[in-house]
């Protein structure tokens, strides 16, 4: 037998006839792939090393606004545990201020067609459903010493209350300010509340609130009945603003309605309290004071206290606990006011 020839690459004749038309295309692909791979290796070996990139968490969470410098950084320099900086963007400039003695008239014209909401009150459909006005309506911490202390110190022309419910704290502030020596005229007290309550509140306070009618909680008529029972002075100065806190504060800001003393006692979760505090700060006059309830509650740092503490840190303010209440240091004058002096 003849010796077998050494093995070698298959010739074109050895390739099945059905593959022969594709040989040229396959060879071209292999040549291009090999060339690209070689170029990639060469470029990676000659490129200078790049500095290490920050982690994605650091890049996204680090705030860029200058006024966020008060928010502490983590030990590694990141801000992974701080809120997104969008949480700090609130309107801070409002309209030209309305004089304090013209605030009630301004709001009556803009919200109630120029007529007091107490005119002709109560309507027939609600009168039979309302509870008799209580000498002291249901409230929480509504007669604490903090009210008299702040009213005497600030001597406000306008008080703004966020979260009114049945009017307990508003009527207490009205009585304190009316009896305070030298405070003349007593302040207007603006009570912002949507007067809808919250899911399930009726089961807890059935003895304090009227039965609902066609889905209406009737908290606004009950609030007004309690104010009307307190006398003409209260009716003249305690004005309900039956809107959400966000929409009411935005309108007050646009209209130039400012307050000297603001009580925040509406939503108790962090986000509601945070929004209320920031929006209300815009309509607080320089030198005015903001305070509120529920600084020490079961919610702890997850709710009101967390919002108040963070706000004070961002604004460079101090927080003074006062029983269940919190009090912020007075609002400093605007920079323009400082420059003018």
C-alpha positions as semicolon CSV with decimal commas, in nm:
position;residue;x (nm);y (nm);z (nm)
1;X;0,000;0,000;0,000
2;X;0,105;0,355;-0,067
3;X;0,174;0,566;0,243
4;X;-0,110;0,803;0,347
5;X;-0,025;1,173;0,270
6;X;0,008;1,404;0,571
7;X;-0,317;1,577;0,684
8;X;-0,361;1,937;0,574
9;X;-0,629;2,200;0,531
10;X;-0,918;2,072;0,327
11;X;-0,914;2,179;-0,032
12;X;-1,202;2,342;-0,201
13;X;-1,277;2,011;-0,363
14;X;-1,312;1,853;-0,014
15;X;-1,575;2,106;0,100
16;X;-1,932;2,002;0,033
17;X;-2,065;2,167;-0,274
18;X;-2,352;2,340;-0,083
19;X;-2,100;2,538;0,130
20;X;-1,865;2,649;-0,143
21;X;-2,061;2,970;-0,238
22;X;-2,024;3,097;0,126
23;X;-1,651;3,048;0,171
24;X;-1,557;3,398;0,057
25;X;-1,808;3,564;0,291
26;X;-1,693;3,354;0,589
27;X;-1,327;3,434;0,522
28;X;-1,405;3,810;0,506
29;X;-1,589;3,796;0,840
30;X;-1,301;3,617;1,012
31;X;-1,048;3,870;0,879
32;X;-1,256;4,173;1,001
33;X;-1,320;4,014;1,344
34;X;-0,949;3,939;1,392
35;X;-0,852;4,294;1,292
36;X;-1,103;4,456;1,530
37;X;-1,000;4,235;1,822
38;X;-0,634;4,321;1,765
39;X;-0,705;4,695;1,755
40;X;-0,901;4,669;2,082
41;X;-0,613;4,503;2,257
42;X;-0,370;4,765;2,132
43;X;-0,588;5,062;2,240
44;X;-0,647;4,923;2,590
45;X;-0,277;4,872;2,646
46;X;-0,183;5,228;2,542
47;X;-0,472;5,424;2,712
48;X;-0,369;5,602;3,036
49;X;-0,544;5,473;3,347
50;X;-0,860;5,675;3,439
51;X;-0,936;5,782;3,796
52;X;-1,184;5,569;3,980
53;X;-1,541;5,682;3,926
54;X;-1,762;5,766;4,224
55;X;-2,026;5,517;4,314
56;X;-2,367;5,554;4,153
57;X;-2,526;5,623;4,492
58;X;-2,288;5,912;4,559
59;X;-2,335;6,062;4,213
60;X;-2,713;6,061;4,234
61;X;-2,773;6,149;4,597
62;X;-2,513;6,424;4,645
63;X;-2,703;6,757;4,659
64;X;-2,563;7,044;4,455
65;X;-2,749;7,347;4,599
66;X;-2,531;7,564;4,822
67;X;-2,790;7,592;5,098
68;X;-2,776;7,216;5,155
69;X;-2,433;7,240;5,315
70;X;-2,600;7,208;5,654
71;X;-2,704;6,851;5,573
72;X;-2,424;6,633;5,716
73;X;-2,231;6,399;5,490
74;X;-2,168;6,036;5,568
75;X;-1,816;5,938;5,684
76;X;-1,721;5,845;5,327
77;X;-1,824;6,188;5,199
78;X;-2,147;6,074;5,036
79;X;-2,503;6,188;5,099
80;X;-2,667;5,852;5,052
81;X;-2,890;5,895;5,359
82;X;-2,998;6,254;5,294
83;X;-3,321;6,333;5,107
84;X;-3,299;6,411;4,734
85;X;-3,220;6,777;4,683
86;X;-3,550;6,825;4,495
87;X;-3,707;6,801;4,839
88;X;-3,553;7,140;4,922
89;X;-3,701;7,341;4,635
90;X;-3,983;7,559;4,764
91;X;-4,096;7,906;4,668
92;X;-3,948;8,163;4,903
93;X;-4,050;8,497;4,750
94;X;-4,412;8,608;4,779
95;X;-4,620;8,908;4,677
96;X;-4,615;9,258;4,818
97;X;-4,738;9,237;5,178
98;X;-5,098;9,322;5,262
99;X;-5,123;9,534;5,580
100;X;-5,222;9,327;5,881
101;X;-5,546;9,517;5,940
102;X;-5,653;9,453;5,578
103;X;-5,591;9,078;5,572
104;X;-5,941;8,963;5,668
105;X;-6,107;9,198;5,418
106;X;-5,867;9,085;5,145
107;X;-5,950;8,720;5,205
108;X;-6,324;8,782;5,226
109;X;-6,309;8,952;4,886
110;X;-6,095;8,683;4,725
111;X;-6,253;8,372;4,876
112;X;-6,608;8,454;4,989
113;X;-6,734;8,710;4,736
114;X;-6,689;8,987;4,991
115;X;-6,930;8,839;5,249
116;X;-6,844;8,679;5,582
117;X;-6,894;8,301;5,575
118;X;-7,074;8,341;5,908
119;X;-7,350;8,551;5,750
120;X;-7,678;8,360;5,773
121;X;-7,508;8,069;5,946
122;X;-7,599;7,789;6,000
123;X;-7,781;7,675;5,686
124;X;-8,104;7,486;5,740
125;X;-7,973;7,154;5,604
126;X;-7,689;7,148;5,858
127;X;-7,846;7,312;6,165
128;X;-8,025;6,999;6,283
129;X;-7,714;6,784;6,244
130;X;-7,461;6,997;6,431
131;X;-7,364;6,923;6,788
132;X;-7,428;7,200;7,041
133;X;-7,115;7,415;7,058
134;X;-6,891;7,291;7,337
135;X;-6,740;7,532;7,586
136;X;-6,407;7,369;7,502
137;X;-6,409;7,187;7,165
138;X;-6,213;6,866;7,127
139;X;-5,844;6,924;7,055
140;X;-5,492;6,809;7,141
141;X;-5,261;7,031;7,343
142;X;-5,484;7,321;7,242
143;X;-5,451;7,516;7,566
144;X;-5,081;7,464;7,633
145;X;-4,870;7,740;7,783
146;X;-4,683;7,779;7,455
147;X;-4,972;7,977;7,302
148;X;-4,983;8,252;7,564
149;X;-4,604;8,267;7,579
150;X;-4,560;8,316;7,204
151;X;-4,851;8,555;7,160
152;X;-4,714;8,774;7,440
153;X;-4,362;8,763;7,292
154;X;-4,447;8,810;6,923
155;X;-4,759;9,029;6,963
156;X;-4,887;8,923;6,623
157;X;-5,119;9,109;6,390
158;X;-5,193;8,788;6,198
159;X;-5,185;8,429;6,324
160;X;-5,195;8,141;6,075
161;X;-5,302;7,795;6,188
162;X;-5,252;7,486;5,971
163;X;-5,489;7,216;6,090
164;X;-5,797;7,347;6,271
165;X;-6,030;7,048;6,323
166;X;-6,302;7,180;6,558
167;X;-6,134;7,511;6,649
168;X;-6,001;7,436;6,998
169;X;-5,658;7,597;6,960
170;X;-5,789;7,880;6,741
171;X;-6,046;7,981;7,002
172;X;-5,787;7,954;7,278
173;X;-5,551;8,185;7,086
174;X;-5,838;8,427;7,023
175;X;-5,920;8,443;7,393
176;X;-5,555;8,481;7,495
177;X;-5,489;8,759;7,245
178;X;-5,813;8,941;7,329
179;X;-5,724;8,944;7,698
180;X;-5,358;9,036;7,649
181;X;-5,286;9,384;7,770
182;X;-5,170;9,627;7,504
183;X;-5,244;9,402;7,205
184;X;-5,486;9,617;7,011
185;X;-5,646;9,528;6,786
186;X;-5,633;9,155;6,858
187;X;-5,490;8,954;6,569
188;X;-5,672;8,795;6,281
189;X;-5,658;8,415;6,309
190;X;-5,660;8,231;5,976
191;X;-5,746;7,860;6,005
192;X;-5,642;7,646;5,710
193;X;-5,802;7,302;5,696
194;X;-5,983;7,104;5,429
195;X;-6,231;7,007;5,705
196;X;-6,260;6,654;5,569
197;X;-6,098;6,474;5,859
198;X;-5,922;6,148;5,778
199;X;-6,039;5,792;5,711
200;X;-6,181;5,640;6,026
201;X;-6,178;5,954;6,240
202;X;-6,555;5,944;6,291
203;X;-6,540;5,615;6,481
204;X;-6,299;5,771;6,729
205;X;-6,471;6,109;6,774
206;X;-6,837;6,029;6,715
207;X;-6,944;6,234;7,017
208;X;-6,756;6,540;6,892
209;X;-6,847;6,552;6,523
210;X;-7,181;6,561;6,341
211;X;-7,300;6,271;6,126
212;X;-7,190;6,297;5,765
213;X;-7,444;6,394;5,503
214;X;-7,408;6,286;5,141
215;X;-7,036;6,232;5,196
216;X;-6,988;6,572;5,359
217;X;-6,809;6,538;5,692
218;X;-6,972;6,865;5,812
219;X;-6,656;6,957;6,002
220;X;-6,658;7,309;5,858
221;X;-7,012;7,389;5,986
222;X;-6,922;7,240;6,326
223;X;-6,605;7,449;6,340
224;X;-6,804;7,762;6,251
225;X;-7,071;7,679;6,508
226;X;-6,804;7,657;6,777
227;X;-6,658;7,992;6,670
228;X;-7,000;8,158;6,654
229;X;-7,078;8,038;7,007
230;X;-6,763;8,214;7,130
231;X;-6,910;8,554;7,045
232;X;-6,888;8,836;6,793
233;X;-6,522;8,905;6,858
234;X;-6,433;8,551;6,759
235;X;-6,654;8,566;6,449
236;X;-6,483;8,888;6,341
237;X;-6,131;8,749;6,372
238;X;-6,132;8,368;6,333
239;X;-6,161;8,299;5,961
240;X;-6,173;7,944;5,820
241;X;-5,989;7,882;5,493
242;X;-6,141;7,549;5,378
243;X;-5,866;7,430;5,145
244;X;-5,567;7,199;5,151
245;X;-5,264;7,347;5,322
246;X;-5,058;7,342;5,001
247;X;-5,315;7,527;4,789
248;X;-5,401;7,777;5,062
249;X;-5,037;7,860;5,138
250;X;-4,961;7,904;4,768
251;X;-5,250;8,150;4,737
252;X;-5,153;8,343;5,051
253;X;-4,800;8,372;4,915
254;X;-4,921;8,503;4,578
255;X;-5,155;8,753;4,744
256;X;-4,896;8,882;4,991
257;X;-5,081;8,764;5,302
258;X;-4,815;8,714;5,570
259;X;-4,840;8,601;5,931
260;X;-4,638;8,688;6,240
261;X;-4,709;8,362;6,420
262;X;-4,772;8,027;6,248
263;X;-4,887;7,705;6,410
264;X;-4,828;7,386;6,208
265;X;-5,056;7,102;6,318
266;X;-5,198;6,942;6,004
267;X;-5,057;6,623;5,847
268;X;-4,837;6,424;6,087
269;X;-4,637;6,211;5,844
270;X;-4,293;6,335;5,742
271;X;-4,377;6,446;5,389
272;X;-4,691;6,639;5,487
273;X;-4,517;6,812;5,777
274;X;-4,210;6,887;5,565
275;X;-4,418;7,047;5,288
276;X;-4,632;7,247;5,533
277;X;-4,330;7,385;5,718
278;X;-4,148;7,489;5,402
279;X;-4,453;7,644;5,236
280;X;-4,554;7,827;5,554
281;X;-4,202;7,962;5,602
282;X;-4,247;8,172;5,288
283;X;-4,544;8,359;5,438
284;X;-4,388;8,407;5,783
285;X;-4,276;8,765;5,834
286;X;-3,911;8,825;5,927
287;X;-3,895;8,821;6,305
288;X;-4,202;8,596;6,319
289;X;-4,212;8,256;6,487
290;X;-4,327;7,916;6,366
291;X;-4,427;7,644;6,610
292;X;-4,634;7,328;6,613
293;X;-4,757;7,021;6,792
294;X;-4,653;6,654;6,804
295;X;-4,278;6,694;6,846
296;X;-4,275;6,399;7,085
297;X;-4,510;6,130;6,959
298;X;-4,509;5,759;6,889
299;X;-4,405;5,839;6,531
300;X;-4,075;5,974;6,667
301;X;-3,823;6,071;6,397
302;X;-4,034;5,918;6,122
303;X;-4,284;6,204;6,130
304;X;-4,311;6,560;6,256
305;X;-3,993;6,564;6,462
306;X;-3,784;6,445;6,170
307;X;-3,929;6,716;5,943
308;X;-3,879;6,992;6,201
309;X;-3,523;6,884;6,284
310;X;-3,421;6,862;5,919
311;X;-3,576;7,201;5,839
312;X;-3,395;7,367;6,129
313;X;-3,067;7,212;6,017
314;X;-3,109;7,332;5,658
315;X;-3,210;7,686;5,760
316;X;-2,959;7,722;6,042
317;X;-3,231;7,757;6,307
318;X;-3,268;7,615;6,655
319;X;-3,555;7,401;6,779
320;X;-3,686;7,450;7,131
321;X;-3,911;7,172;7,261
322;X;-4,201;7,302;7,467
323;X;-4,392;7,010;7,613
324;X;-4,552;6,832;7,318
325;X;-4,484;7,140;7,102
326;X;-4,181;7,257;6,906
327;X;-4,077;7,619;6,854
328;X;-3,831;7,743;6,592
329;X;-3,609;8,043;6,648
330;X;-3,745;8,364;6,487
331;X;-3,721;8,400;6,113
332;X;-3,414;8,612;6,031
333;X;-3,450;8,922;5,812
334;X;-3,398;8,887;5,439
335;X;-3,052;8,968;5,309
336;X;-3,183;9,280;5,141
337;X;-3,312;9,405;5,477
338;X;-2,969;9,352;5,631
339;X;-2,799;9,538;5,348
340;X;-3,043;9,829;5,379
341;X;-2,955;9,871;5,745
